[in-house]
Amino acid sequence: MILCPKKLNMAEEEDYMSDSFINVQEDIRPGLPMLRQIREARRKEEKQQEANLKNRQKSLKEEEQERRDIGLKNALGCENKGFALLQKMGYKSGQALGKSGDGIVEPIPLNVKTGKSGIGHEALLKRKAEEKLESYRRKIHVKKQTEEKAAEQFRMRLKNKQDEMKLEGDLRRSQRACQQLDTQKNIQVPREAWYWLRLEEETEEEEEEEKEQDEDEYKSEDLSVLDKLQILTSYLREEHLYCIWCGTAYEDEEDLSSHCPGPTSADHD
């Protein structure tokens, strides 16, 4: 039996009803058809965006910008009248301008004004910004000066307070020394009421009595602490030959003048 080629080819082809086609396992993973649909939709969207971008009609401003950029990228040729005149005068492309060749090489840059503001508006904005900056700098400078002045005043007040406390301490020492030295000489009443320290244990009744009796004596309150200290130290040096800063009672005036540096605290520094 001889088979014709046509029947042989049909025999070689697989039967669509055979097990090889029926028993093929399909890919039934969940979500796979949805992923394919999403990818396909995204691909179509990207193609549509590309087509829209190509077919989009450009605005007049964009067209002008493109033409300007193309024109600025291309060098001037012989068809340009100005360039032709330069060549006749000996100019070569890439050469600096000027007789000595010290001029510019590149053309003056083109600054296109795209805003709607009038001429000079940008200069006005720049000037206002500079004025605002200068005003801010002045405020900072004034504030810094004020802070420095306040700090200096605080230091001066602190120094004055410390000096005042030192003077008060020296005055109390002088009053204590005066009271002790006067007592050793059997002096029962001080020359001035403030020469001695007042007793803090006095009762209120005694204080009221003394107020009436010693109104004249307390006129010394008009004196400053420095005045009282100078008066009292002079009294101690003249009457008792004593210096509170040396802490020494000298034998005579010659001994005092020879060994004591001076009548003030600064003389003993």
Disulfide bonds with the S-S distance in Angstrom:
none
